[in-house]
Amino acid sequence: MNMTKKILAMAVLAASMSVSASAAMQAQGQCKLKNLAADKVLYHGACTIRQSESGKNTVYEIKMGAGESFLFAGHGSQWMHGADKVKFTDLGGGAIFVWDKFSLSAVAR
């Protein structure tokens, strides 16, 4: 996917996050980011999980360490991370996101 499409997809996702603060929930959690193709854990540790609603979509913002936040948006079986389709698994107190060659599990403490 070219850079223009990725930038456009991120702009659309950012625009969808214009939600009132009262609709957002935030929690500290444990996250694990894994490169599935290389079978390598890229991050395993503390994270901040923010969940908000935008229209019919739920938006998750997951911040791990000093890195940029990961943004996921969707509902039902239709989830996206930028321009990538995501398989979403609800864990009740957390979630698992799988896209491209990566997986991210985020569980609130």
Buried (B, 14 or more C-beta within 10 A) or exposed (E): EEEEEEEEBBEEBEEBBEBEEEEBEBBEBBBBBBEEEEEEEEBEEEBBBBBBBBEEBBBBBBBBEEEEEBBBBBEEEEBBBBBBBBEBEEEEEBBBBBBBEBBBBBBBE
